[in-house]
Amino acid sequence: MAGVVTDERPLTLEDLVRWFEAGEKPASEWRVGAEHEKFVFRLGTYDPIPYEGPAGIKALLEGLTRFGWKGVYEGEHLIALERGKANVSLEPGGQFELSGAPLETMHEICEETGQHLTEVKAVADELGLGFLGLGFTPIWRRDEIPVMPKGRYKIMREYMPKVGNLGLDMMFRTCTVQANLDFASEADMVAKFRASLALQPIATALFANSPFIEGKPSGFLSSRANVWTDTDPDRTGMLDFVFADGFGYETYANYVLDVPMYFAKRDDKYLDLSGRSFRKFMAGELTELPGERPTIKDWADHTTTAFPEVRLKQYLEMRGADSGSWSRLCALPALWAGIFYDQAALAAAWDLCKDWRVEDHERLRADVARLGLKAQVNGRSVQDVAKDMVAIARQGLKNRNRLSAGMVDESNYLSELEEIADSGLTPAERLLELYHGPWKGDVRRAFEDFAY
């Protein structure tokens, strides 16, 4: 592949396009990677956890090595773990993330998630720690949350307040569940990108699970989703150009080229290049790296600094959902696999949203953060669209299971989403019912009633 030849000649736009193209896989090799984040807290006090200390985040990472995880270091700091193709990593405020291996079935994904939660609970119990799956921390102030020792996060922390009001909240006070899915060709990528980007706010509504900020109702059902509307307009949002004629790898590459840089990694250290132009980097015109041009690894790193609701790397990443219960951690990848991995389902999903106007997308993204399933789009309630979307995903899973010899029905992983869509009540609204009822206004009860 021409794109890997970077020592002898400068990168070209064609190299960047070929990097995306290298993700193409035949349907027989399609897999799903599931990711989820959770807050770590001190049992009894519900305090956030520092990195150092006998019962800190580092100790939690070290404790997991008994299960065969290998440490990943940045300088002297243990910042992640690897086992096979899976890894455990830290978000800026110590949110604990599992990035699962690419797996074929939802059963494997849910088993992987369950094994991870069992392992971290075994270590956490010894350290007096617990885990909470909500989209936004329900009680902590930003200034209470310890900072993890990762160079990338220091650069982001200093840059975020220059470009948005809520970027630091995104970094330190949110948790998400995500799914990564494959594509066969550029045309397949485009079809999947368009359908999933348009429908991402519907997933946001179904998974809305963060109605509290600092101990009180925030006015949003997904405080996490609201944060993303005021983080950094250069690298977030609904990407209108995805719906325009001619969209493809090159369009997306040009978008990422125009996303201001955060860093380049040199000698295992992060060099602060926040706000710089990757195009100038390609031309050898950065004063911090005089005459130096990026490698394809620099490009791969840079693609991870764009944060749209759906992100293209060498797969497509679904980014619209709040973290939540164990069952919903399994439901999110099932929802998107059901839509992506059956052609009839993908076509039906596109039919749901193909007539929405570009201006509908950004408005819907903002509306569902506040209104959840009660929002409206193109004359329909989000609840009705959600019912259709989940039904399409269920049929898509059934179709894929019929075509795959021996694959056990995966559609049951969508049962909770069906209940949410049918009731019209998001997980956040259930939390608010508890807050106004049995909890008697004490949001700390979430740490008792919803801990993993």
C-alpha positions in Angstrom: 0.0 0.0 0.0 1.5 3.3 -1.1 0.3 5.0 2.1 2.8 3.3 4.3 5.8 4.5 2.4 6.5 7.6 4.4 10.2 7.7 5.0 11.2 8.2 1.4 8.6 10.7 0.4 6.0 13.0 1.8 2.5 11.9 2.5 -0.1 12.8 -0.2 -3.9 13.1 0.0 -4.0 9.8 -1.9 -2.1 8.1 1.0 -4.6 9.4 3.5 -7.5 8.1 1.4 -5.8 4.7 1.0 -5.5 4.5 4.8 -9.3 4.6 5.1 -9.6 2.3 2.2 -7.4 -0.3 3.9 -10.2 -0.9 6.4 -12.4 -2.5 3.7 -13.3 -6.1 4.5 -15.5 -8.7 2.8 -18.7 -9.4 4.7 -17.4 -12.8 5.9 -14.7 -10.9 7.9 -17.0 -8.3 9.4 -16.7 -8.0 13.2 -18.0 -5.7 15.9 -15.9 -4.0 18.5 -17.7 -2.8 21.7 -16.4 -0.1 24.0 -17.8 1.3 27.2 -16.7 3.7 30.0 -17.7 3.8 33.7 -17.0 6.0 36.6 -14.9 4.6 39.5 -15.9 5.8 43.0 -15.0 5.1 46.6 -17.6 2.9 48.3 -19.4 4.6 51.1 -18.3 8.2 50.3 -18.9 8.1 46.5 -15.8 10.2 46.0 -13.8 10.1 42.7 -10.5 8.2 42.7 -7.0 9.6 42.2 -4.4 7.9 40.1 -1.9 7.3 42.9 -2.5 5.7 46.3 -3.1 2.3 47.8 -6.6 2.2 46.4 -6.2 4.5 43.4 -6.7 4.0 39.7 -3.1 2.7 39.2 -3.7 0.1 41.9 -6.9 -1.0 40.1 -4.9 -1.4 36.8 -2.2 -3.3 38.6 -4.7 -5.6 40.2 -6.1 -6.6 36.9 -2.8 -8.0 35.7 -3.6 -11.2 37.7 -6.1 -12.0 34.9 -3.5 -11.9 32.2 -3.6 -8.2 31.3 -0.2 -6.7 30.3 0.7 -3.1 31.3 1.0 -0.2 28.8 3.2 2.7 30.1 3.6 6.3 29.2 7.0 7.1 30.8 6.8 5.6 34.3 3.0 5.8 34.4 0.9 2.7 33.9 -1.9 4.1 31.7 -3.6 1.1 30.1 -3.7 -2.7 29.8 -3.7 -5.1 26.9 -4.9 -8.7 26.5 -5.1 -10.1 23.0 -6.9 -7.6 20.9 -8.7 -6.0 23.8 -7.5 -3.1 26.0 -8.4 -1.3 29.2 -7.6 2.4 29.2 -8.3 5.6 31.2 -10.3 8.6 30.2 -9.1 12.0 31.5 -10.9 11.9 34.8 -10.2 8.2 35.5 -13.2 6.9 33.8 -12.4 3.2 33.2 -12.8 2.0 29.6 -12.9 -1.4 28.0 -12.2 -1.4 24.3 -13.1 -4.9 23.3 -11.6 -7.2 20.7 -13.3 -7.4 17.2 -15.8 -10.2 17.7 -18.2 -11.9 15.4 -21.3 -12.4 17.6 -23.3 -10.4 20.1 -23.0 -13.4 22.5 -19.2 -13.1 22.4 -19.4 -9.4 23.0 -21.7 -9.7 26.0 -19.6 -12.5 27.4 -16.5 -10.3 27.0 -18.3 -7.4 28.7 -19.4 -9.7 31.6 -15.9 -11.2 32.0 -14.5 -7.6 32.2 -17.0 -6.4 34.8 -16.4 -9.6 36.9 -12.7 -9.1 36.8 -12.8 -5.4 37.7 -15.3 -6.0 40.4 -13.0 -8.7 42.0 -10.2 -6.2 42.2 -12.4 -3.2 43.1 -14.0 -5.0 46.0 -10.5 -5.5 47.6 -9.8 -1.8 47.1 -13.1 -0.5 48.4 -14.1 0.8 44.9 -17.3 0.7 42.9 -18.3 1.4 39.3 -21.2 3.4 38.0 -22.5 3.4 34.4 -24.2 6.8 33.7 -23.6 9.2 30.9 -22.6 12.1 33.2 -21.4 12.0 36.8 -24.4 12.7 39.0 -22.7 14.6 41.8 -19.0 15.5 41.2 -17.9 19.0 40.4 -15.3 19.3 37.7 -12.7 20.6 40.1 -13.1 17.6 42.4 -12.0 15.1 39.7 -8.4 14.0 39.6 -6.5 14.2 36.4 -4.9 11.1 34.9 -1.2 11.3 33.9 -1.5 11.1 30.1 0.3 13.6 27.9 -2.5 13.8 25.4 -5.0 14.8 28.0 -2.8 17.6 29.3 -2.8 19.1 25.8 -6.5 18.7 25.4 -7.2 20.1 28.8 -5.4 23.3 28.0 -6.9 23.7 24.6 -10.6 22.9 25.3 -11.6 26.1 27.0 -10.3 28.1 24.0 -12.9 26.6 21.6 -16.0 25.7 23.7 -17.6 26.0 27.1 -18.2 22.3 27.9 -15.2 20.5 26.6 -13.7 19.9 30.0 -17.0 18.5 31.2 -16.8 16.1 28.2 -13.3 15.0 29.2 -13.8 14.6 33.0 -17.6 14.1 33.6 -19.0 11.9 30.9 -19.1 8.2 30.0 -20.3 6.5 26.8 -20.9 3.1 25.2 -19.8 2.7 21.6 -19.6 0.2 18.8 -17.2 -0.1 15.9 -18.4 -1.8 12.7 -16.9 -2.7 9.3 -17.6 -1.8 5.7 -16.9 -3.7 2.5 -16.3 -0.8 0.1 -16.4 3.0 -0.2 -20.1 2.8 -1.4 -20.9 0.5 1.6 -19.1 2.9 4.0 -21.1 5.9 2.6 -24.4 4.0 3.0 -23.6 3.1 6.5 -22.2 6.5 7.5 -25.3 8.3 6.2 -27.9 6.1 7.9 -26.0 5.8 11.2 -25.2 9.5 11.4 -28.8 10.6 10.7 -30.1 8.0 13.2 -27.5 8.6 15.9 -29.8 11.0 17.8 -32.4 8.3 17.9 -29.8 6.1 19.7 -29.0 9.0 21.9 -32.6 9.2 23.0 -32.9 5.4 23.5 -29.8 5.4 25.7 -30.3 8.7 27.5 -29.2 8.1 31.0 -27.7 11.3 32.5 -30.3 13.7 33.9 -28.3 15.0 36.8 -25.4 17.4 37.3 -24.0 18.1 40.8 -26.8 16.5 42.6 -29.8 18.0 40.8 -31.8 17.5 37.7 -30.0 19.3 34.8 -32.9 19.9 32.6 -31.5 17.3 30.1 -32.2 13.6 29.8 -28.7 13.3 28.3 -26.4 15.8 29.9 -23.6 14.0 28.1 -25.1 14.6 24.7 -25.7 18.3 25.6 -22.0 18.7 26.4 -21.1 17.7 22.9 -23.1 20.6 21.5 -20.6 23.1 23.1 -17.3 21.3 23.1 -15.4 22.2 19.9 -17.3 23.1 16.6 -14.2 22.3 14.6 -14.3 18.6 15.4 -17.8 17.6 16.5 -21.3 17.5 15.2 -23.5 16.0 12.4 -21.2 16.5 9.4 -23.6 17.9 6.8 -21.1 17.0 4.0 -21.7 13.3 4.6 -25.2 13.7 3.0 -24.0 15.6 0.0 -23.5 14.0 -3.5 -20.0 12.7 -4.0 -19.2 12.0 -0.4 -16.5 9.4 0.2 -13.1 8.7 1.7 -11.5 11.8 0.1 -14.2 14.1 1.5 -13.7 12.8 5.0 -9.9 13.0 4.7 -10.2 16.7 3.7 -12.5 17.2 6.7 -10.0 15.7 9.1 -7.1 17.6 7.5 -9.0 20.8 8.5 -9.5 19.7 12.1 -7.0 21.6 14.1 -4.2 19.3 15.6 -3.7 18.4 19.2 -0.3 16.8 19.1 2.3 14.6 17.4 4.0 11.8 19.2 7.8 11.9 19.2 10.1 9.7 21.2 7.1 8.3 23.1 6.1 11.9 24.2 3.3 14.1 23.1 4.4 17.3 21.5 1.8 20.1 21.9 0.7 21.2 18.4 -2.8 22.3 19.5 -4.5 24.5 16.9 -1.9 23.8 14.2 -2.7 22.7 10.7 -2.1 19.1 9.6 -1.9 20.4 6.0 1.0 22.6 7.1 2.5 19.6 8.8 2.3 17.7 5.5 4.1 20.6 3.8 6.9 20.6 6.5 5.9 24.0 7.7 5.4 23.6 11.4 7.8 25.7 13.4 7.7 23.1 16.3 9.0 20.4 13.8 10.9 22.4 11.2 11.1 20.6 7.9 9.6 17.4 9.4 6.6 15.8 7.8 4.0 13.4 9.2 4.1 9.6 8.9 1.0 7.6 8.3 1.0 6.9 12.1 0.7 10.6 12.7 -2.3 10.6 10.4 -3.9 7.6 12.2 -3.4 9.5 15.5 -4.9 12.7 14.1 -8.0 10.9 13.0 -8.7 10.1 16.6 -8.9 13.8 17.5 -12.1 14.4 15.5 -15.2 13.7 17.5 -18.3 13.7 15.3 -21.3 11.7 16.2 -20.1 8.9 13.8 -16.4 8.7 13.2 -14.6 7.1 10.3 -11.3 5.4 10.9 -10.6 2.0 9.3 -14.1 1.2 10.6 -17.1 3.2 11.6 -17.5 4.2 15.2 -21.0 4.9 16.7 -20.6 7.6 19.3 -24.1 8.7 20.3 -25.0 6.8 23.5 -24.8 7.3 27.2 -23.2 4.6 29.3 -25.7 2.5 31.3 -26.6 -0.9 32.6 -24.8 -4.1 31.8 -27.8 -5.1 29.5 -27.6 -1.8 27.5 -23.8 -2.2 27.1 -24.7 -5.4 25.1 -27.7 -3.7 23.4 -25.8 -0.9 21.7 -23.5 -3.1 19.5 -26.5 -5.3 18.8 -28.6 -2.3 17.6 -26.0 -1.2 15.1 -24.9 -4.7 14.0 -28.6 -5.5 13.2 -28.7 -2.4 11.0 -25.3 -2.6 9.4 -24.8 -6.3 8.7 -28.0 -7.0 6.8 -28.6 -5.2 3.5 -32.4 -5.2 3.8 -32.1 -3.7 7.3 -29.6 -1.0 6.2 -32.0 0.0 3.3 -34.9 0.1 5.7 -33.0 2.2 8.2 -32.1 4.7 5.5 -35.8 4.8 4.4 -36.5 6.1 8.0 -34.3 9.1 7.6 -33.5 9.7 3.9 -36.1 12.5 3.7 -34.8 14.5 6.7 -33.3 17.8 5.8 -29.7 18.6 6.7 -30.9 21.2 9.1 -33.1 18.6 10.8 -30.0 16.6 11.9 -28.3 19.2 14.1 -31.6 20.4 15.6 -32.6 16.8 16.4 -29.2 16.2 18.0 -29.9 19.1 20.4 -33.5 18.2 21.0 -33.0 14.6 22.0 -30.5 15.7 24.7 -33.4 17.6 26.4 -36.5 15.7 25.3 -35.4 12.2 24.6 -38.1 10.1 22.8 -40.5 13.0 23.0 -38.6 15.1 20.4 -39.9 15.4 16.9 -38.3 15.0 13.5 -39.9 15.5 10.0 -43.4 15.2 11.5 -42.8 12.1 13.5 -42.0 11.6 17.2 -38.6 10.2 18.0 -40.4 7.4 19.9 -42.1 6.2 16.7 -38.8 6.4 14.8 -37.1 4.5 17.6 -39.7 1.7 17.5 -39.1 1.3 13.8 -35.3 1.5 14.2 -35.2 -1.2 16.9 -37.6 -3.4 14.9 -35.4 -3.1 11.8 -32.3 -4.0 13.9 -34.1 -7.0 15.3 -35.1 -8.3 11.9 -31.5 -7.6 10.6 -30.1 -9.7 13.4 -32.5 -12.5 12.6 -31.7 -12.4 8.9 -27.9 -12.5 9.7 -28.4 -15.4 12.1 -30.3 -17.4 9.5 -27.5 -16.9 7.0 -24.8 -17.9 9.4 -24.8 -21.6 10.2 -24.9 -22.3 13.9 -25.2 -18.6 15.0 -27.7 -18.5 17.9 -30.4 -15.7 17.7 -28.9 -12.4 18.8 -32.1 -10.4 18.7 -32.9 -10.8 22.4 -30.2 -8.3 23.2 -32.6 -5.7 21.9 -35.4 -6.5 24.3 -34.6 -3.7 26.7 -34.5 -1.1 23.9 -37.9 -2.4 22.7 -39.3 -1.8 26.2 -37.8 1.7 26.3 -39.2 2.6 22.8 -42.6 1.1 23.5 -42.9 2.9 26.9 -41.6 6.2 25.5 -39.6 6.6 28.8 -35.9 6.8 28.6 -33.6 5.4 31.3 -33.1 9.0 32.4 -36.8 9.5 33.1 -36.8 6.4 35.2 -33.9 7.9 37.2 -35.9 11.1 37.6 -38.9 9.1 38.9 -36.6 7.6 41.5 -35.2 11.0 42.4 -38.6 12.6 42.9 -39.9 9.4 44.6 -38.0 6.8 46.7 -34.7 8.7 46.6 -36.3 11.8 48.1 -34.0 14.1 46.1 -30.8 12.2 47.1 -28.9 11.6 43.8 -26.2 9.7 45.8 -28.6 6.8 45.8 -27.5 6.2 42.2 -24.2 4.9 43.5 -26.0 2.3 45.5 -28.8 1.3 43.2 -27.0 1.3 39.9 -23.4 0.3 40.6 -22.0 -2.6 38.7 
